[in-house]
């Protein structure tokens, strides 16, 4: 995990005078101060791909000085950005194995009473630098003259936290949630972002995903030649479906539904509960009951819920989700004082708590709330419940309890009152014992109050806060708005630049951005939007490399999920069908409507579709409750007889149903189309 050092570290010295010309220095050693020290070729070092380092030296700057970095290399060239009193320079070195001294000049433009030095990663995928020592020396000291140990005549060094970058007025206005006039600059910018993303997703679907589908079984090939329910079915297949939904409906209605039929035919084992399938052997794989329940729950929640949120109950994925949940509880075998539950795994039960309120609202069947309360009673009513793991896998139950609480506020208000003190205790203790100084929720609950800057900050912070937001909205309060705002507003701090959120995979970064976008939908904070855009462009989509797509590993597929959620922010949920390579589509809020910018590099004719309030019309929610595994509804039309004025070269009126089914558009290269959409007042 990349983090920012914000502790005070004393020199590691040997007795004796400092080498001639050595003014200050530090060796990074194994420590409990919270920064991550690794070892290579026998030397401890800090990798700048994981942390941004801020150093202060109480010496007045001079062009007679230079900064020396004991620079690591693994027979490659490593890079970093070094800022000295605000003046940045990119440094690079390497081509050897081990460590050598790298000199960073200090120019006469460096001013101030002391040195403030920041070592940070370079943007993108370049090999990031790693440093074992930092020395400040007079300019006449050669690298080979530096002693291996710093003498006791050197100055003390302190670590500091540089302030977050301040947004410009233009950036802040770019994310005005309700501008009165069309912001065509914002819409055009969004069209470039969404155009790159959707074109890459379409290529990923056809060039990467469809080729790994096994023609004989109709299943997608996963690790070890298996169709695996906790990986392939839960984390790959749903986002192949999403890719088809947004970029190729023919694949959605054909291949993706055929795969759904195939997995049921080949893999159902205990009623509708499936087990993994070995494609090489052409047979199901024996699994324990708990492993089967885990895989079924993962598939239903992480795999089927995202699809149902987009396609609604009219597609067969809904029946599959409902059937699995029904049979999970049919075969529940673990006794509690509140009734049988299907698992003792907190992740499984958290996933079920997210599905059961959905199923209740979609069907009106009370059994789903009864089962949800059986689980919630089991965890909450004993008092003092707080999940110890707050990152991915542990955060499921927080969001599940939050969504249940929101639905209960109207459906079962007595249960809300019963749960309320327990929920508030859980939330308050997480804030007290599991946040860093920026308000970001860390990976694990701590024994003592925070802030816990030395603890690992993981990818589930936004998912956790989703449950907090449910509670606030259900109660009509703003108890947790301030903590959520604090977290979102601090995302531009240097410690989160090129941050990996607990792992080197793009999946952890994607999970963090996904959770952040869920929160930004309810609490628009400009810093959070700028952060999300930056991460998407640099890491998850890679705008610098047109041909870099994603793989079919589940961690890569989850990245595509977040990319599509982010893309719908930039199109305000509008979709151009059919999608074509080279097309650009972007939209921005405009009063109570939106402005839309379209462009293409070759003639295009198609339809522009608008989203509907899926939370109400598909999911049956009386309110758009915060929840995971969905696409936020940035702009929707009511598919009744509400009329919308669509103004381009001329103004035409359409019903919401017509808008959802798609209005005709025609484009020519070099002739962008600008459209303003506004609901017609009902009294007209």
PATOR-243488 format. One line per field, with one value per residue (C-alpha): x, y, z. Coordinates in pm, 1 decimal. Layout:
u <- X,... .
v <- Y,... .
w <- Z,... .
//
This chain:
u <- 0.0,128.3,114.8,264.5,523.6,419.4,625.1,944.4,1250.5,1583.3,1917.0,2068.2,2426.7,2756.9,2984.0,3226.5,3226.3,3026.6,3222.9,3360.1,3093.1,2802.4,2535.9,2241.6,2120.2,1905.5,1910.9,1573.8,1562.5,1311.9,1081.8,735.2,662.9,411.8,599.9,679.5,1046.4,1165.3,1509.2,1707.4,2066.2,2092.4,1986.7,1655.6,1473.9,1149.7,979.8,821.8,563.0,408.7,463.2,537.1,814.6,832.2,1154.7,1258.3,1615.2,1675.2,1942.3,1907.0,1908.0,2210.3,2318.6,2641.9,2449.7,2327.7,2093.0,2227.1,1994.4,2118.8,1921.8,1809.0,1793.2,1711.5,1898.1,1641.0,1590.1,1390.9,1221.6,1080.3,973.3,1179.4,1036.8,1269.9,1083.6,813.4,1044.6,997.1,1236.5,1214.4,1509.5,1607.9,1886.3,1965.1,2100.7,2276.3,2175.6,2172.2,2228.5,2437.3,2441.5,2236.3,2298.6,2010.2,2130.1,1993.1,1953.7,1975.2,1596.1,1543.8,1453.2,1344.1,1470.3,1498.1,1463.4,1129.1,1192.3,925.2,1002.6,701.2,624.4,601.7,260.0,185.0,344.5,713.6,932.2,921.4,1233.2,1341.4,1575.8,1786.7,1944.7,1911.0,2202.2,2240.0,2600.2,2814.0,2854.4,3219.6,3147.2,3167.7,2938.9,3221.1,3333.9,3009.1,3047.5,2826.8,2710.8,2616.2,2828.6,2691.9,2770.1,2477.2,2150.8,1830.2,1571.1,1194.6,917.6,623.9,299.3,279.7,-60.1,-313.0,-308.9,-565.7,-816.5,-818.9,-1136.9,-1180.2,-1155.5,-1401.9,-1652.8,-1609.8,-1778.4,-2057.7,-2343.5,-2613.6,-2489.0,-2764.0,-2622.8,-2476.0,-2107.3,-1993.1,-1629.1,-1713.9,-1938.2,-1671.1,-1407.4,-1636.4,-1694.5,-1322.9,-1299.7,-1607.6,-1517.8,-1180.0,-1325.0,-1622.9,-1416.6,-1164.0,-1439.9,-1593.5,-1256.8,-1196.9,-1530.4,-1457.6,-1080.2,-1023.7,-1342.2,-1534.5,-1226.5,-1203.0,-1558.2,-1561.7,-1783.3,-1856.7,-1991.6,-2087.9,-1895.3,-1613.1,-1278.3,-1135.4,-826.3,-720.6,-959.0,-1260.4,-1582.5,-1538.2,-1827.9,-1627.0,-1408.9,-1517.6,-1892.3,-1884.4,-1619.4,-1563.5,-1892.7,-2101.8,-1871.0,-1857.4,-2233.9,-2190.6,-1950.7,-2211.8,-2493.5,-2310.0,-2139.2,-2305.7,-2663.8,-2657.1,-2390.4,-2593.8,-2909.3,-2721.3,-2394.5,-2445.4,-2790.6,-2668.7,-2391.4,-2648.0,-2843.9,-2529.0,-2407.2,-2744.1,-2764.6,-2410.9,-2341.1,-2657.5,-2589.8,-2814.7,-3143.0,-3032.7,-2708.5,-2414.7,-2064.0,-1755.9,-1714.7,-1398.6,-1407.0,-1124.2,-1294.4,-1644.6,-1777.9,-1875.3,-1617.8,-1689.3,-1709.4,-1788.4,-2121.9,-1960.3,-1756.7,-2069.0,-2262.5,-1974.0,-1952.8,-2330.5,-2346.8,-2055.6,-2218.2,-2559.6,-2437.0,-2121.5,-2225.9,-2603.0,-2698.1,-2493.7,-2662.6,-3012.5,-2952.7,-2900.0,-3142.5,-3425.7,-3657.6,-3751.0,-3427.0,-3353.3,-3070.4,-3328.2,-3484.2,-3139.5,-3048.6,-3377.8,-3352.2,-3003.3,-3098.7,-3412.9,-3211.7,-2933.5,-3190.9,-3374.4,-3055.4,-2941.2,-2793.1,-2634.2,-2853.6,-2874.5,-3116.3,-3290.4,-3322.3,-3105.1,-2857.5,-2669.9,-2314.5,-2088.3,-1878.7,-1931.4,-1867.0,-2136.6,-2387.1,-2299.1,-2362.4,-2698.4,-2789.6,-2733.4,-2946.3,-3241.2,-3365.5,-3342.7,-3546.7,-3807.0,-3852.5,-3860.1,-4109.9,-4296.1,-4234.8,-4195.0,-3975.6,-3678.6,-3704.2,-3756.9,-3437.2,-3250.7,-3364.4,-3251.8,-2900.1,-2910.0,-3045.2,-2764.3,-2498.3,-2651.2,-2872.6,-2595.4,-2453.0,-2110.9,-2085.4,-1813.5,-1651.5,-1276.4,-1192.5,-1304.7,-1147.8,-1278.5,-1452.4,-1503.2,-1695.0,-1989.0,-2182.9,-2162.9,-2327.6,-2573.1,-2686.3,-2710.6,-2933.3,-3155.5,-3189.8,-3292.2,-3560.1,-3679.1,-3741.2,-4067.4,-4122.5,-4046.2,-3989.4,-3992.2,-3683.9,-3516.3,-3569.0,-3434.0,-3123.0,-3061.5,-2836.1,-2635.4,-2586.7,-2480.9,-2237.1,-2081.7,-2045.3,-1911.4,-1653.5,-1531.3,-1480.2,-1307.9,-1089.0,-1043.2,-971.6,-654.9,-601.4,-766.0,-1084.0,-1020.3,-1126.8,-831.5,-822.3,-867.0,-1036.7,-780.1,-791.9,-730.4,-872.9,-708.4,-608.7,-427.2,-187.8,51.6,-212.5,-277.4,-544.4,-738.0,-983.6,-1307.5,-1330.1,-1598.1,-1797.3,-1798.1,-1923.1,-2213.8,-2368.6,-2317.0,-2495.8,-2790.0,-2834.1,-2826.7,-3075.6,-3310.1,-3305.6,-3318.1,-3001.5,-2653.5,-2458.3,-2208.3,-2205.4,-1909.8,-1685.8,-1769.8,-1697.0,-1366.7,-1257.3,-1359.8,-1199.7,-862.4,-817.3,-590.8,-329.2,11.8,-20.7,-299.2,-120.5,-56.9,-181.9,-249.8,-497.2,-349.1,-228.5,-28.6,-326.1,-551.4,-847.8,-779.4,-753.1,-1074.1,-1257.0,-1149.4,-1265.7,-1593.3,-1668.0,-1571.7,-1807.4,-2098.6,-2039.0,-1985.9,-2329.3,-2479.8,-2215.1,-2055.8,-1709.7,-1493.7,-1169.1,-1319.7,-1421.9,-1078.6,-916.7,-1139.6,-1067.6,-695.0,-687.8,-902.1,-689.3,-350.6,-414.1,-745.1,-791.9,-445.5,-525.6,-158.9,-171.7,-454.4,-394.8,-365.4,-677.3,-757.9,-717.0,-981.0,-853.5,-1117.3,-907.1,-895.1,-1267.8,-1344.5,-1139.6,-1369.4,-1665.1,-1530.7,-1437.2,-1797.7,-1939.1,-1706.5,-1795.2,-2164.6,-2076.5,-1930.8,-2224.7,-2484.3,-2611.0,-2677.9,-2578.7,-2523.2,-2641.4,-2478.7,-2143.5,-1876.7,-1501.5,-1407.8,-1736.4,-1736.0,-2025.4,-2022.1,-2277.8,-2294.1,-2569.4,-2757.4,-3025.7,-3276.2,-3156.0,-2830.8,-2625.6,-2481.3,-2182.8,-2134.4,-1862.2,-1722.0,-1436.9,-1661.0,-2032.6,-2256.4,-2627.4,-2790.9,-2995.1,-2925.4,-3079.2,-3154.1,-3160.5,-3470.2,-3507.7,-3397.8,-3395.5,-3774.1,-3885.6,-3652.7,-3553.3,-3872.4,-3701.1,-3903.8,-3578.9,-3247.8,-3070.3,-2689.3,-2575.2,-2291.7,-2301.9,-2497.1,-2449.1,-2549.2,-2835.2,-2677.4,-2961.5,-3285.2,-3610.8,-3953.8,-4093.9,-4454.2,-4608.6,-4362.9,-4237.7,-3877.7,-3761.1,-3451.3,-3280.0,-3009.4,-3033.7,-3407.6,-3624.7,-3823.8,-4031.6,-4028.2,-4192.2,-3971.7,-4048.2,-3928.8,-3614.8,-3543.5,-3600.8,-3368.5,-3399.8,-3239.7,-2902.3,-2689.0,-2329.6,-2074.9,-1698.4,-1588.5,-1944.5,-2008.7,-2367.4,-2468.2,-2797.6,-2975.4,-3237.0,-3490.6,-3812.4,-4111.3,-4299.2,-4608.6,-4844.2,-4757.5 .
v <- 0.0,342.6,577.3,906.6,927.9,1175.9,1073.1,1211.2,995.6,1049.2,993.5,650.9,744.8,600.4,769.6,1004.8,1316.7,1344.5,1305.1,1630.3,1814.6,1602.8,1831.3,1599.5,1255.4,958.2,585.3,415.4,124.9,-132.9,46.5,50.7,408.4,303.4,347.2,37.4,-51.8,-328.3,-483.9,-540.9,-652.9,-630.3,-264.5,-134.1,105.8,292.4,223.0,538.8,330.7,277.8,602.5,969.3,1089.0,1440.7,1553.4,1873.7,1979.2,2277.0,2428.2,2737.6,2640.8,2720.1,2647.1,2521.0,2217.4,1907.4,1626.6,1273.8,975.4,619.9,504.3,149.4,-36.7,-390.0,-367.4,-115.8,258.1,401.2,739.5,975.4,1335.2,1537.3,1864.1,2098.8,2388.4,2358.6,2337.5,2001.8,1800.8,1451.4,1229.2,894.6,646.3,278.5,16.4,-169.2,-414.2,-272.0,84.9,377.3,743.6,975.8,1349.5,1597.5,1957.0,2243.9,2553.4,2916.1,2940.4,2732.3,2980.8,2963.0,2928.1,2548.4,2259.2,2095.0,1797.2,1570.4,1243.4,1115.4,863.1,962.7,935.3,624.7,282.4,379.7,182.2,382.8,473.2,327.0,494.6,361.5,685.3,1060.1,1296.5,1673.4,1760.0,2047.9,2046.4,1941.1,1603.1,1320.4,1021.7,779.3,986.9,943.8,725.0,423.5,554.4,913.0,1076.0,1244.9,1593.7,1589.7,1769.9,1607.1,1534.4,1545.0,1408.3,1625.8,1598.2,1833.6,1997.9,1874.9,2040.7,2318.4,2308.3,2591.0,2792.0,2624.3,2275.6,2359.8,2510.9,2204.9,2000.1,2241.5,1993.8,2220.8,2486.3,2703.4,2721.8,2455.2,2394.9,2278.9,2267.3,2017.3,1813.5,1801.6,1699.4,1424.6,1305.9,1240.6,1054.2,841.1,789.4,639.0,421.8,283.3,213.4,21.8,-169.0,-268.8,-391.1,-575.2,-754.3,-870.1,-911.5,-1047.8,-1182.6,-1358.6,-1554.9,-1729.0,-1864.3,-2240.2,-2326.0,-2677.6,-2580.3,-2219.9,-2116.2,-1866.9,-2021.0,-1927.2,-2017.2,-2381.0,-2457.2,-2405.4,-2213.0,-2102.3,-1946.4,-1731.0,-1591.8,-1639.8,-1632.9,-1368.4,-1126.2,-1183.2,-1285.8,-996.1,-739.5,-919.2,-868.8,-501.3,-453.1,-601.6,-395.1,-69.1,-144.0,-438.0,-536.9,-825.3,-997.8,-928.7,-1087.6,-1375.7,-1501.9,-1372.6,-1523.8,-1849.6,-1861.2,-1814.5,-2111.9,-2320.2,-2264.6,-2370.0,-2678.4,-2793.5,-2671.1,-2685.8,-2940.6,-2905.9,-2779.2,-2448.6,-2419.0,-2461.0,-2600.4,-2534.8,-2703.0,-2858.5,-2791.6,-3031.5,-3322.9,-3211.7,-3260.9,-3083.5,-3051.7,-3189.5,-2913.3,-2892.5,-2746.3,-2427.5,-2381.2,-2430.8,-2174.3,-1929.2,-1962.3,-1936.1,-1625.5,-1463.2,-1534.7,-1407.8,-1087.0,-988.7,-1149.5,-1133.5,-825.2,-588.4,-733.6,-715.7,-354.2,-269.9,-504.8,-534.1,-826.3,-872.5,-1054.9,-1411.0,-1304.8,-1196.7,-1543.4,-1696.7,-1460.3,-1523.2,-1899.9,-1916.0,-1707.2,-1915.4,-2236.8,-2094.8,-2045.0,-2368.2,-2554.0,-2330.2,-2554.3,-2333.7,-2292.6,-1957.6,-1831.5,-1641.2,-1934.0,-2117.7,-1921.0,-2055.3,-1968.1,-1856.7,-1658.1,-1285.2,-1209.6,-1452.8,-1316.5,-958.8,-1041.8,-1194.8,-885.6,-681.3,-911.5,-975.2,-612.4,-594.5,-912.8,-793.9,-464.9,-632.9,-904.1,-783.8,-1126.5,-1089.8,-1398.4,-1201.4,-943.7,-1221.0,-1392.0,-1060.1,-991.9,-1337.9,-1244.7,-889.1,-1008.9,-1262.3,-994.2,-688.1,-787.5,-935.0,-583.2,-444.4,-579.3,-425.1,-617.1,-633.8,-636.6,-321.4,-366.6,-578.4,-898.3,-760.3,-450.9,-641.3,-664.6,-290.1,-205.7,-491.5,-376.2,-19.7,-114.4,-329.6,-41.8,193.2,-44.9,-121.6,244.8,215.4,-160.4,-254.8,61.5,-135.4,-326.1,5.7,120.8,-208.2,-187.3,186.4,199.1,-100.1,50.7,384.6,214.2,25.9,338.3,555.0,298.4,260.6,636.4,635.5,328.2,279.4,606.3,790.3,1164.2,1223.1,1047.4,746.6,414.1,177.5,-197.5,-327.7,-211.9,-101.8,-148.6,218.6,548.1,705.3,864.7,555.8,686.3,396.9,135.1,7.2,195.2,-39.7,-42.9,-81.0,266.9,388.5,66.4,107.1,464.2,350.2,193.1,517.3,709.4,467.7,526.6,904.8,910.2,669.7,881.9,1214.8,1325.9,1437.5,1265.4,1114.1,1371.4,1555.1,1244.9,1140.4,1490.5,1492.3,1169.0,1278.3,1622.1,1476.8,1245.5,1493.0,1479.1,1359.0,1033.5,921.5,1005.0,679.2,503.7,129.0,96.1,-217.2,-419.1,-388.3,-495.5,-251.6,-420.5,-257.0,82.1,9.5,-89.3,232.9,448.4,257.8,321.0,685.5,729.2,585.0,850.9,1133.8,1063.5,1167.5,1415.6,1588.1,1703.2,1852.4,1707.3,1359.1,1393.0,1524.6,1233.6,977.4,1123.4,1122.7,760.9,641.9,817.3,720.2,371.3,205.4,308.0,438.2,721.6,730.8,385.2,334.5,-40.5,-125.7,-323.5,-546.0,-916.0,-1173.4,-1233.5,-1132.6,-842.1,-698.4,-752.0,-567.6,-280.3,-264.1,-247.6,69.9,216.9,178.7,328.7,625.2,650.0,684.5,985.0,1145.1,1055.5,1123.7,769.5,833.8,553.5,572.7,261.6,109.9,207.9,266.8,307.5,674.7,795.5,1052.3,1109.0,1331.8,1513.9,1757.8,1882.5,2191.7,2320.3,2037.2,1880.7,1803.7,1921.3,1656.0,1671.3,1413.8,1385.9,1120.5,1059.3,902.4,928.7,785.2,716.7,564.2,626.2,809.2,626.5,779.6,605.3,564.1,559.3,195.9,209.1,249.8,86.0,-215.9,-256.3,-139.6,104.3,402.4,599.1,566.0,411.2,398.8,49.7,-142.5,-326.3,-65.4,224.1,560.6,737.9,1071.4,1169.2,981.8,1035.9,931.5,680.1,795.1,1076.5,1336.1,1540.6,1644.2,1921.2,1820.0,2121.1,2087.2,2260.9,2253.8,2169.5,1848.7,1699.7,1335.7,1136.1,979.6,638.2,752.2,894.7,563.7,367.3,605.7,920.4,933.1,1101.1,1154.9,1277.4,1384.6,1407.4,1747.8,1854.4,1802.1,1780.1,1979.7,1896.3,2039.2,1819.4,1964.4,1829.9,2030.1,2176.0,1968.3,2266.2,2339.6 .
w <- 0.0,-84.1,210.5,317.5,590.8,856.2,1158.1,1305.9,1250.3,1424.1,1256.1,1264.9,1353.3,1451.7,1696.4,1527.5,1318.4,1000.0,678.4,546.1,354.7,485.1,628.1,693.9,607.5,692.9,642.4,616.4,855.8,967.7,1207.4,1357.1,1253.2,990.2,663.7,462.7,451.3,222.0,176.0,-143.5,-175.1,202.2,225.7,364.3,131.4,70.3,-262.7,-401.7,-581.8,-239.2,-54.0,-95.6,133.6,278.1,443.9,616.6,691.4,919.4,695.5,477.9,108.5,-104.2,-459.8,-299.6,-173.0,-348.4,-257.1,-274.3,-302.0,-253.3,-553.4,-616.2,-945.6,-1053.6,-1382.4,-1500.9,-1511.6,-1220.2,-1198.9,-938.2,-896.8,-648.5,-521.8,-331.4,-171.9,-436.2,-740.1,-912.9,-1120.6,-1259.8,-1173.2,-1314.5,-1267.9,-1292.4,-1527.5,-1245.2,-974.8,-623.2,-507.1,-627.7,-532.5,-751.2,-729.9,-745.0,-797.7,-590.2,-799.2,-695.3,-744.9,-430.2,-156.9,205.0,558.4,543.6,301.7,234.8,11.2,-132.6,-312.1,-503.4,-777.9,-1141.6,-1307.4,-1510.6,-1526.4,-1538.4,-1294.0,-971.6,-780.1,-448.7,-203.4,81.3,208.0,160.8,222.8,200.0,121.3,6.3,-368.5,-361.7,-201.2,-455.8,-434.6,-368.3,-68.7,122.4,428.1,475.2,810.3,885.6,1153.6,1464.4,1338.2,1098.0,1138.6,1253.9,987.2,1027.4,814.1,720.1,526.1,226.4,184.3,-69.3,-407.5,-418.7,-698.7,-946.8,-990.5,-1330.0,-1178.8,-905.3,-1147.5,-1368.6,-1098.4,-1013.3,-947.6,-1088.9,-1334.4,-1477.3,-1831.9,-2061.8,-1991.3,-2334.8,-2231.1,-1960.3,-2191.7,-2462.7,-2209.6,-2084.2,-2441.0,-2483.0,-2152.7,-2221.3,-2586.1,-2502.1,-2225.3,-2418.2,-2727.2,-2517.8,-2338.3,-2671.2,-2797.5,-2469.3,-2509.6,-2863.4,-2860.4,-2510.5,-2350.3,-2625.6,-2740.6,-2399.9,-2423.2,-2462.4,-2758.2,-2633.8,-2291.9,-2357.1,-2043.8,-2011.5,-1930.6,-1591.5,-1396.6,-1410.8,-1696.4,-1471.1,-1463.0,-1102.2,-910.1,-672.1,-951.5,-1313.1,-1247.4,-974.6,-1100.7,-1473.6,-1632.6,-1490.8,-1641.5,-1973.6,-1953.8,-1860.3,-2152.1,-2384.6,-2231.1,-2292.9,-2624.8,-2805.2,-2719.6,-2969.6,-2760.2,-2446.7,-2588.2,-2746.1,-2602.6,-2249.2,-2204.1,-2359.9,-2099.2,-1822.0,-1955.8,-1985.9,-1632.2,-1490.9,-1709.2,-1634.8,-1282.6,-1067.4,-796.8,-492.3,-631.7,-792.8,-596.8,-835.6,-806.7,-1017.5,-1354.3,-1501.5,-1874.8,-1956.6,-1782.4,-1876.2,-1524.3,-1205.7,-927.7,-582.1,-321.7,47.5,153.2,283.6,-34.5,-243.8,-37.4,-60.3,-439.4,-481.2,-263.2,-445.9,-782.2,-677.6,-516.8,-707.0,-1033.0,-1074.0,-870.9,-1093.9,-1401.7,-1251.3,-1145.6,-1514.6,-1689.6,-1437.0,-1364.6,-1730.6,-1811.3,-1687.1,-1456.7,-1198.4,-1175.4,-1140.5,-854.4,-676.2,-717.8,-570.6,-265.6,-209.3,-209.4,5.9,279.2,199.5,287.2,575.0,843.3,1111.3,1418.0,1597.9,1860.8,1580.2,1339.2,1089.1,882.4,578.9,681.2,960.5,712.0,767.7,399.3,283.6,532.9,438.8,74.0,160.7,360.9,46.6,-169.3,61.2,86.3,-292.1,-334.6,-85.6,-269.6,-610.6,-514.2,-206.3,-51.0,328.3,357.4,224.8,502.4,758.1,644.7,647.5,1002.9,1106.5,997.8,1133.8,1470.5,1489.2,1448.0,1611.5,1900.1,2110.2,2132.2,2047.9,1692.9,1474.9,1189.1,1241.9,872.3,696.0,352.9,66.3,185.6,534.3,429.0,279.0,602.2,674.1,343.7,387.7,729.8,601.4,307.7,529.7,775.9,494.2,365.9,718.5,791.8,598.5,577.7,940.8,1146.3,1473.0,1356.1,1277.1,1633.5,1759.6,1542.1,1568.7,1878.8,1755.4,1410.3,1551.5,1788.7,1495.7,1282.3,1562.4,1668.7,1311.7,1293.3,1631.7,1589.5,1217.0,1036.0,950.1,988.1,648.1,755.1,529.9,679.9,720.8,660.0,1012.5,1330.5,1592.1,1967.0,2044.8,1916.4,1612.8,1392.9,1267.5,1004.3,1051.6,970.3,619.6,424.1,198.6,-87.4,110.9,265.0,21.9,48.8,426.5,407.1,186.4,496.7,691.8,417.4,419.2,790.2,751.7,465.1,641.4,956.6,776.2,955.4,856.1,1133.2,891.9,613.1,765.3,800.0,444.2,313.9,499.9,336.3,-13.6,17.0,121.7,-176.8,-358.2,-83.4,-205.0,-12.0,-248.8,-572.5,-761.9,-447.7,-474.2,-182.1,-31.4,-329.2,-647.6,-862.0,-1044.1,-874.7,-538.0,-704.2,-895.3,-576.3,-407.9,-699.6,-721.6,-354.5,-394.3,-690.8,-493.0,-228.1,-476.9,-622.1,-286.9,-173.4,-474.1,-364.3,-639.3,-501.4,-514.9,-879.6,-978.6,-794.5,-967.3,-1311.2,-1241.8,-1128.8,-1417.9,-1679.1,-1535.9,-1408.1,-1496.0,-1860.2,-1952.7,-2191.4,-2295.0,-2459.4,-2706.7,-2732.5,-2366.4,-2276.1,-1978.0,-1922.8,-1827.6,-1476.2,-1223.3,-1099.1,-1449.8,-1508.2,-1185.4,-1321.6,-1625.9,-1386.2,-1227.0,-1563.4,-1680.2,-1359.4,-1407.1,-1776.6,-1696.3,-1480.0,-1791.0,-2017.1,-1744.2,-1814.9,-2183.2,-2423.0,-2799.3,-2984.0,-3169.0,-3023.2,-3286.6,-3254.2,-3283.7,-3136.2,-2855.7,-2615.5,-2310.2,-2099.2,-1809.6,-1575.7,-1686.9,-1452.7,-1416.4,-1741.8,-1918.8,-2213.4,-2444.9,-2680.3,-2957.8,-3220.7,-3453.0,-3694.5,-3960.8,-4047.8,-3776.8,-3748.7,-3444.3,-3130.6,-2808.4,-2510.7,-2171.8,-1836.5,-1620.7,-1238.9,-1215.2,-834.7,-840.6,-1164.5,-1155.4,-791.5,-623.4,-387.4,-271.4,-265.0,-445.0,-148.0,-146.9,-237.2,-396.7,-729.6,-919.3,-1160.5,-1008.0,-1182.8,-1274.6,-1507.8,-1573.7,-1758.0,-1637.4,-1888.4,-1852.3,-2047.8,-1915.4,-2209.8,-2268.2,-2496.9,-2691.4,-2844.3,-3105.8,-3438.9,-3373.3,-3073.7,-3065.0,-2784.5,-2676.2,-2401.1,-2139.5,-2286.2,-2627.8,-2469.4,-2296.8,-2616.4,-2798.1,-3007.2,-3353.6,-3399.9,-3708.9,-3709.6,-3965.8,-3907.6,-3790.4,-3711.7,-3336.9,-3221.8,-2913.8,-2746.6,-2443.1,-2271.8,-2029.7,-1886.0,-1998.0,-1699.8,-1631.9,-1650.6,-2013.2 .
//
